Amino acid sequence: FDPQAPENGRIQVRVDMQSARLDDADNQAMLPGKDWFFTEKFPDAQFVSTAIRHGAQAGQYIAEGTLTLR
């Protein structure tokens, strides 16, 4: 990633879906299940950028891309 040419960069992020947390214990128990993230079959989410550009403020960047949850 070059801050002077963010359009030439690429972002790829993997998220462990078991790390998702809610303040409500009942809903927290539902997150890994088949109706939500189904972490048994889909343990990771992934974001891959398709475009990166400068944001409105210095040091700010905007990434567009695809987030795959399941």
C-alpha positions as CSV (number, residue, x, y, z in Angstrom):
1,F,0.0,0.0,0.0
2,D,1.4,3.3,-1.1
3,P,-0.3,6.3,0.6
4,Q,0.5,8.5,-2.3
5,A,-1.1,6.1,-4.8
6,P,-3.8,4.1,-2.9
7,E,-5.5,3.1,-6.2
8,N,-2.6,0.8,-6.8
9,G,-3.1,-1.0,-3.4
10,R,-5.1,-4.0,-2.5
11,I,-6.7,-5.0,0.8
12,Q,-7.6,-8.5,1.8
13,V,-9.0,-9.2,5.3
14,R,-10.0,-12.4,6.9
15,V,-12.3,-12.3,10.0
16,D,-12.8,-15.3,12.3
17,M,-16.6,-15.3,12.7
18,Q,-16.3,-17.0,16.1
19,S,-14.9,-13.6,17.3
20,A,-18.3,-11.8,16.7
21,R,-19.7,-10.5,19.9
22,L,-23.0,-9.0,21.0
23,D,-24.0,-7.5,24.4
24,D,-27.1,-9.8,24.6
25,A,-26.4,-13.4,25.7
26,D,-29.5,-14.8,24.0
27,N,-28.6,-13.3,20.6
28,Q,-24.9,-14.1,21.1
29,A,-25.8,-17.8,21.3
30,M,-27.6,-17.6,18.0
31,L,-24.8,-15.9,16.0
32,P,-22.8,-19.1,15.2
33,G,-26.0,-21.0,14.2
34,K,-27.3,-21.9,10.8
35,D,-29.7,-18.9,10.7
36,W,-26.9,-16.4,11.1
37,F,-23.2,-17.0,10.4
38,F,-23.2,-20.8,10.4
39,T,-19.6,-20.8,11.7
40,E,-19.4,-24.6,11.6
41,K,-19.5,-24.5,7.8
42,F,-18.3,-20.9,7.2
43,P,-15.7,-20.1,9.9
44,D,-14.3,-17.0,8.1
45,A,-15.6,-13.9,6.5
46,Q,-13.4,-12.2,3.9
47,F,-13.2,-8.6,2.5
48,V,-11.3,-8.0,-0.8
49,S,-11.0,-4.5,-2.1
50,T,-11.8,-3.6,-5.6
51,A,-10.9,0.1,-5.3
52,I,-9.0,2.3,-2.7
53,R,-9.0,6.1,-2.8
54,H,-8.1,9.1,-0.7
55,G,-10.7,10.2,1.8
56,A,-11.8,13.7,2.7
57,Q,-9.2,14.1,5.4
58,A,-5.4,13.6,5.3
59,G,-4.5,10.0,6.2
60,Q,-8.0,8.8,5.5
61,Y,-8.7,6.2,2.8
62,I,-11.9,4.7,1.4
63,A,-12.0,1.1,0.3
64,E,-14.7,-0.5,-1.8
65,G,-14.9,-4.2,-2.3
66,T,-16.7,-7.5,-1.6
67,L,-17.5,-8.8,1.8
68,T,-18.2,-12.5,1.8
69,L,-19.9,-13.9,4.9
70,R,-21.2,-17.3,3.8
